[in-house]
Amino acid sequence: MRVVITRPVGDAQAWVDALQAAGHQALALPLIDVGPATHTQSVVQAWTQWSQWQALMFVSAQAVRYFFASQPAVSPTWANGPRCWATGPGTHKALLDAGVPEACIDSPAADATQFDSEALWHRVSKQVKMGKPVLIVRGNDRGAASEAASVGTGRDWLAQQLQAAGASVQFVVAYERGAPVWSAQQTTQAAEAAADGSVWCFSSSQAIQHLALALPGQSWAMARCIATHERIAQTAKALGFGEVRLSRPSVSDVLRSLESLA
């Protein structure tokens, strides 16, 4: 089966390799372009305030990678440091890869029915301390207005729960995201994949929005996709995808979903 991986370049290859190992033909067509934040001073400052955070919440694996890219040469110790929160297995793995001890990471259980802010909140809500700040590490949209660019976007629901529980919340922008610039070949491949039976894999509603901009007027009535969250599935349906399947966001679960589409 031909499968289109739409994750950012830094995440796509591992998925391509896994799908090819399982016997599928995998094509990477990144639908989100990710890069470092234009201004990194706030990230550097967040590291200097290490001891004040009760937790660092990372919205994605990209948030982890770009935040830790500014890690000081003499790293703070984890013994009395903050907890690290992740909403899913990809972000959890990125934290481990960055050197965070497993014992310092909170994320939904590996067998959780969903990986999102709600599942994470169920896991961490009882450990929240009133008055002590939580830092949410996230990204912003390239070209955003100055106010939005300084605080970024993502996981606002979780921030609201923290504030309602009496914790203060601060934000730091570690990366920027935007629509990719496709080559003529990639545009042709995408148009073909809209009607040749390929299965698109979506892990972001923004990726689907970028797809609509990249191929304006394209019919998706014959297209199939796998979405890793109900909100993403709804976005795919709104664009017009003819068949939408929901899957947990792990390679093994996506492979099972592909079997059901065969």
C-alpha positions in Angstrom: 0.0 0.0 0.0 1.2 3.5 -0.8 1.3 5.7 2.4 1.9 9.4 2.5 3.7 10.7 5.6 2.9 14.4 6.2 5.0 14.9 9.4 7.8 17.5 9.4 11.1 16.6 7.9 12.7 15.8 11.2 10.0 13.3 12.1 9.1 11.8 8.7 12.1 9.5 8.0 11.5 7.3 11.0 7.9 6.7 9.9 9.0 6.1 6.3 11.5 3.5 7.4 9.0 1.7 9.7 6.4 1.5 7.0 8.8 0.3 4.4 10.0 -2.4 6.8 6.4 -3.5 7.1 6.1 -3.9 3.3 4.4 -0.6 2.4 5.5 2.0 -0.1 6.0 5.2 1.9 6.3 8.7 0.5 7.3 11.7 2.7 5.3 14.9 1.8 5.9 17.2 4.8 3.0 19.5 5.3 4.5 21.6 8.2 7.9 23.3 7.9 9.6 23.7 11.2 12.6 25.8 12.2 14.1 27.5 15.3 12.4 30.5 16.8 13.6 33.8 15.4 14.4 35.0 18.9 15.8 32.5 21.3 16.5 34.9 24.3 13.4 33.8 26.1 14.4 30.1 25.8 17.8 30.9 27.2 16.2 32.8 30.0 13.9 29.9 30.8 17.0 27.7 31.3 18.4 30.2 33.8 15.1 30.0 35.8 15.3 26.2 36.0 14.6 25.8 39.7 11.5 28.0 39.7 9.4 25.7 37.4 7.3 23.0 38.8 7.0 21.5 35.4 7.9 22.0 31.7 5.1 21.0 29.4 6.2 20.3 25.8 3.5 20.5 23.1 5.5 18.3 20.6 8.7 16.6 19.9 9.8 19.6 17.9 9.3 21.8 21.1 11.6 19.4 23.0 14.3 19.5 20.3 14.4 23.2 19.8 14.2 23.9 23.6 17.1 21.6 24.4 19.1 23.1 21.5 19.6 26.1 23.9 20.6 23.9 26.9 23.5 25.5 28.7 26.9 23.8 28.6 26.7 23.2 32.4 23.2 21.5 32.5 21.0 21.9 35.6 20.6 18.7 37.6 17.3 16.8 37.5 17.4 15.8 41.2 15.4 18.8 42.3 14.4 20.0 38.9 11.0 20.3 37.3 8.8 17.5 35.9 8.6 17.2 32.1 5.2 16.7 30.7 4.4 15.2 27.2 1.0 14.4 25.6 2.2 11.5 23.5 4.8 8.8 22.8 6.7 10.9 20.2 7.3 13.8 22.6 8.1 11.3 25.4 10.8 9.7 23.3 12.2 13.1 22.3 12.6 13.9 26.0 14.4 10.6 26.6 16.6 11.3 23.6 17.4 14.8 25.0 18.7 13.2 28.2 15.7 13.6 30.5 15.4 10.6 33.0 12.4 8.5 32.5 11.5 9.0 36.2 11.1 12.8 35.5 8.6 12.4 32.6 4.8 12.4 32.9 2.7 11.4 29.9 -0.4 9.4 29.2 0.0 5.6 29.7 1.3 3.7 26.6 -2.1 2.0 26.3 -4.2 5.2 26.7 -7.1 5.5 24.3 -6.0 9.0 23.3 -2.9 11.2 23.5 -3.8 14.8 24.1 -4.1 17.5 26.7 -7.1 15.9 28.4 -5.2 12.6 28.8 -2.2 14.4 30.1 -4.2 16.4 32.6 -5.8 13.2 34.0 -2.2 12.1 34.7 -0.7 15.2 36.2 -3.6 17.2 37.8 -3.0 15.8 41.3 0.6 16.8 41.4 0.0 20.5 40.5 1.2 22.9 43.2 -0.6 26.2 43.7 1.4 29.3 42.9 4.4 27.7 41.4 4.7 28.3 37.6 4.4 25.7 34.8 6.3 26.6 31.6 4.6 25.6 28.4 7.1 25.2 25.6 5.5 25.6 22.2 5.8 27.1 18.8 4.3 29.9 16.8 3.1 30.4 13.3 5.7 32.0 11.0 4.7 35.6 10.4 2.4 35.8 13.3 1.6 39.2 14.9 4.2 40.3 17.4 2.0 39.6 20.5 1.2 36.0 19.3 4.7 35.5 18.2 6.0 36.1 21.8 3.8 33.5 23.5 3.1 31.1 20.7 0.0 28.8 20.3 -0.9 25.3 21.4 -2.4 23.6 24.5 -4.5 26.5 25.6 -7.0 24.1 27.3 -4.3 22.7 29.5 -3.2 26.2 30.5 -6.7 27.0 31.5 -6.9 23.9 33.7 -3.6 24.8 35.4 -4.8 28.3 36.1 -8.1 27.0 37.5 -6.1 24.8 39.8 -4.2 27.8 41.1 -0.9 27.3 39.3 0.6 30.2 37.3 1.4 29.5 33.6 4.1 31.0 31.4 4.9 30.3 27.8 8.0 30.2 25.8 8.4 29.9 22.0 11.1 27.4 21.0 10.3 27.0 17.3 8.4 28.4 14.3 6.1 26.5 11.9 4.7 27.3 8.5 3.5 25.9 5.3 6.1 24.0 3.3 7.4 25.1 -0.1 6.9 22.1 -2.3 8.8 21.4 -5.5 6.9 20.8 -8.8 7.5 17.0 -8.3 6.0 17.0 -4.8 3.0 18.9 -6.0 2.5 16.4 -8.7 2.9 13.5 -6.3 0.3 15.0 -3.9 -2.2 15.5 -6.7 -1.7 11.9 -7.8 -2.1 10.6 -4.2 -5.4 12.3 -4.0 -6.9 9.8 -6.4 -4.7 6.7 -6.7 -5.7 4.9 -3.5 -2.8 6.2 -1.4 -3.5 6.6 2.3 -2.5 9.9 3.9 -1.4 9.9 7.5 -2.2 13.1 9.4 -1.0 14.0 12.9 -2.0 17.7 12.8 -5.0 19.6 11.7 -2.7 22.4 10.5 -1.1 20.0 8.1 -4.5 19.4 6.5 -5.0 23.1 6.2 -1.7 23.5 4.5 -2.6 20.7 2.1 -5.8 22.6 1.1 -3.7 25.7 0.4 -1.1 23.7 -1.6 -3.7 22.1 -3.9 -6.6 24.6 -4.2 -9.6 23.2 -5.9 -8.4 19.6 -5.6 -11.2 17.0 -5.0 -10.5 14.7 -2.1 -13.7 12.6 -2.6 -11.6 9.6 -3.7 -8.9 10.1 -1.1 -8.3 8.1 2.1 -6.5 9.0 5.3 -5.6 8.0 8.8 -5.9 10.7 11.5 -4.4 10.4 15.0 -7.0 12.4 16.8 -10.7 13.0 16.5 -10.2 16.7 15.9 -7.8 15.9 13.0 -10.3 13.5 11.6 -13.0 16.2 11.6 -10.6 18.5 9.7 -10.0 15.9 7.1 -13.7 15.3 6.7 -14.3 19.0 6.3 -11.8 19.1 3.5 -13.7 16.3 1.8 -11.7 13.2 2.3 -13.8 10.3 1.2 -12.6 7.8 3.8 -11.2 8.8 7.2 -10.0 6.3 9.8 -9.0 7.1 13.4 -5.8 5.7 14.9 -3.7 6.1 18.0 -0.5 7.9 17.0 2.0 5.0 17.2 3.5 3.2 14.3 2.0 -0.1 15.4 -1.5 1.3 15.6 -1.2 3.0 12.2 -0.1 -0.2 10.7 -3.2 -2.0 12.1 -5.3 0.8 10.6 -3.6 0.3 7.2 -4.5 -3.4 7.4 -8.1 -2.5 7.8 -7.9 -0.3 4.7 -6.3 -3.0 2.5 
